[in-house]
Amino acid sequence: MSPKVFFIGLGNMGRGMVKNLAEKGKFDGPLAIYNRSKQRAVDLSAKLAPGKTEVADSIEAGVAKADLTFMCLANDQAVTQTVNAMVKVDIKGKLIVDCSTIHPDTQGPLAELITSKGAEFVACPVFGAPPLADAGMLIPVPAGPKAAVDKVKPYLEGVMARAVIDMSDEPYRKAATLKLLGNTFIFNMIEQVAEGHVFAEKSGLGTEYSHKFVELMMPGVYAAYSNRMLTGDYWKREEPLFQVDLARKDASHARKIAQDSGVVMANLETADAHLAKIQQHTKNGDVAGIYGAVRQENGLKYENDA
């Protein structure tokens, strides 16, 4: 028998994940969805095929009806508040899956709270930008008891994801730690591309050649960020693909784990300093704005002339 499924959190990532779940997932009845600002859930439901989704009135109401609940939320506080709401109802026998990016020390106690109520829990952070979420091309990292992970897998590869980093029977914290480490790779990549383009512009080489090098030698995500920088997308877009406040949250979590492990992450410190400059420059900046911060640092305008 197919389970009833509920999804909490309709931010940039959650909306794409819901779209693919609704279109490709196999479950009993419509996919229930919830967002703190209800209108976002209403609007998303209206955009999807009739009968594929329904808007839950509250977290408690949605969880009470569901066998399987996904959540993808902005930060540790939001996840904590959501879990505290979940456990107000009987969750015995249910499966809770957290796709958020949070600190392992936050996730551990929340997992214990959920399982102490007789429910199963899977930590399942996801790699990929919002366009990949929309395309069903994410890379999730499910961790926890294999029996629970196996119940989640039918909704991952081929539905929301193109591949899975399977951490079955590994501690929950390993998935959270890998997600934070992976995001430091992203920050460092953006930093390198940004510095390279500023070097190319100021040395007289020309960014058309530095971009062509990136396109040919490092296609994919490197080239995508390079293009976002040179086209001015990093300062023109109204809704960030990766909001700078969330990026700094992730950088802070990664730094804490590194410090506790006796690891110095000098590249992360450089990138985070530039993320802080984005926050100073704009209220709703994107991580690609590291390019603008590096430009300013080197005597150029934050906004390019694209």
N, C-alpha and C positions, 0 to 999 in steps of 0.2 A: 504493500500500500504506500502510495506517495505521501510525503509529509506536507503539512501546511507550513508555509514559509513567510517570514516577516523580516523586513529590512529597515534598519534605523540609521538615518544620516544621509542627507541628499545634497552634500556639497559637490564640488567639482568631480571627485572620484565616485562618490556614491550614486550620482545620477547615471553615469555610464554603466556602472555595475548593475543597477536596477534594470536598465534597458535590456541588457543582455540576459539577465535572469528571467525577466518577463517574457522575452522572445524565445529563449532556448531551454530554459530550465523546466524540469518535469516535477510538478508538485500538485497537491490537491487544492483546487480552487484558485482564485486570483492571488497574486503576490501582494501581501499587505505591506504598506510603506508608511514611514513616519518621519517627520522632520520637526524640529523645535518650532520653526516658523511654518505653520500648517499650509500656507498658501503655496509654498514651494512644492509640497507633496501633491496638492490639488492640481497645480499647473503641470507637473510631470505626468501625473496619471492621465490628464487630458490629452497629452501628446502621444501616449502609447495606445496600442490597439485596444478597442473597447473590450472590457471584461478581463483584461490581463492583470490589472492592479486594482487595489482598493485602499483608501486612506484610513489608517487607524487613528482613533481619537486620542489615544495616549500610548505611552510605552507599555504600561501595565495591561491595557486592553489587548494590544497586539501580541505581547508575549503570552498572555493567558490562552489565546486561541492557537498559537503556533507550536509546532513540534521543533522547528529549526529557526533560530533567529540569528541574523547577521547584523553587525554594526560596523560602521566606518565613520569615525568621529574625529574632530579636529585635534583634541589634546587630552592629556591625562585627566584633567578636571571633568571634561564632558563624559569620558568613559566611566569615571567613578560615579558621577551623578546618575548615569544611565543604568549601571549595574545595581546601584542602590534602589532605583525604581523597579527594576526587574524582580528583585527578590522580595518585593512586597506581595507578589502573587505566588502561587504554588508553581514552582518550576521543576519539580521532581520528574525525571524521565525526559526532560527536554535537552536540546543541544544548543549551546550558545557559542557563536563564532565571532571573534573580535578581529577585524581587519584594520584597525587603527594603528598609527605609529605612536607608541608610548614607551616610557621607560620600563625596563624589566621589573624594577622594584615596585612600580605601580601595578603591573599586570599580575604579579605573583599573588598578592593578597586578594585581588578581585577574583582570580581563578579559584582560590581556596574558598572564598565566600560562595561562589556559584556551585562548586562541587559539594560543599557542605550542605547545600539545600537539595542534593540528590540529582542535580543536573550534570551533564557533560560539558566540557569546555575545550575549545580549540583556539589557540593563538594563530592568527592567519594574516599577518601584515602583507601588503602587496607592493610590488615594484611596478612602476610605470606612471607616465603622466596622464592627465585627463583624456587626451585624444586616444591613448591606448586603452583606457578604461572604456571609452565609448565604442572602440573597435573590438572589444573582447580579447585584447592582446596583453593582459597583465601577466605578471609572474608572482603568484602567491607563495607564501612560505608557511604552510600549515605545520604546527607542532602540537604535541600532546599525545594521549593514548591512541595507538593505531586504530582501535575499533572506532573511536570518535572521528579521527581524521578520514577514515574510509567512508564515513557517512557524508562528509563534506565534499570529497573529491568529485562526485558527479556534477557539482555545481561550479567546479573550477575549470580544468582543462576542457576546451571545446565549448565552454559557456562564457565565463568571464575571463578566461586565461588562455594563453598560447602554450604555456609550460608551467610546471610546478617544481619548486625546490622542496622535496618531501622530507620533513623532519619528524616523521612518525616515531613515537616513543621517546622523543627527545624532550628535555625540559622546556616549558613554555618560554623561558627567558632567552633561549637560543634564537628563536625566531625574531623576537624583538631586538636582540642585539645585532643580528645580521641585517635587519632592516635599517637600523641606525648607522651601522658601518657602511652599508650600501649608499645611504644618502650622503655620507662624507665623500664617497667617490664622485657623486654627482656635483657636489660643491667644488671639489678640486678640479674637476673637468671644466666647469664653467669658468673658474678662476684662470685656468691656463689659456682657454680660448680667448677670454677677455683681454688678458695681458698680451697675448700674441697679436690680436687685432690692433691694440693701442700701439704696440711696437711697430707694426707694419705701417700704421698711419703716420706716426711721428718720424719714422726713419726715412719716409719717402718711398718705401717699397710698394705700398698700396694694399688696401684690404681686399681688393678683388683677387690678389694672388695668395694672400694668407687663407682666404676662404676657399679658393680652389684646392689648395693643399689639404685643408681639413676635409673637404668633400671627397677627395680621391683617396686619401690615406686613412681617414677615420670616418667613414660614412655612418649613417644612422644617427644616434643621439648627439654625437659631437657636431655633425653637420647641421642638425636641426637647431641646436642652440646657436651655432655660428650664424645661421640665417636669421634667427630671431634678433640677434644683436644688430646685424648690419642693416636689416630692414626697419629698425626702430621699434619692433614689436615690444621690446623690453620696457619701453616707456609709453607706448601708445595704447596698449590694451587696457580696458577698463576692469576686467576680471582676471586676476593673475592665474596662471596655470599652477604655480607653486608659490603660495603667499609667503612673503619674507618673514612674518612673525612665526609661522609654522616651521619655516626652515631654521630659524634661530632656536626654536624649541628643540628641534632635532639635534642641532649642533651642540646645544647645552647638554642634552642627554648623552650624546656620544662622548663629549669631553669628560663628563663625570665618570663614565665607564672606563675611559682611557686612564684617567688619573687614578682611579681605584686599582687599575691593573698595572700601574707603573709605566704607562706608555705616553710619550710626548707626541702630539699630533700637530706639528708646526704648520703644515699646510691648512689644516682646519682652522687654526687661529687666524691665519691670513684671510681666508674666505669669510670667516665670521665677522672680522673687523669690517670687511666691505659690506656684508649684510647689514651691519649696524648703520653704515652710511646710507644705505638705501632707505632704512627706516627714518633717518633724519631728513631725507630729501622728499619723501612721499608717504602718504598715509596707507596706501594699499599696494605696495610694490611687489614685484615678482623677482625670484632669485636671479633671473637673467639680467636684472639691473646691476649685478656685480660689474657688468661692462661699463655702466654709467659711473659707478663708484671708482673704477680704475681709471676711466677717462678723466674724472675730476682730479684725482690724485696726481695726474700727470699733465695738468694744465689745460685740459680740454673741457668743453661743456658736458654736463651729465647726459643731455639729450643729443644724439647725433643729428645730422641733417637729412636723414632718410625721408 
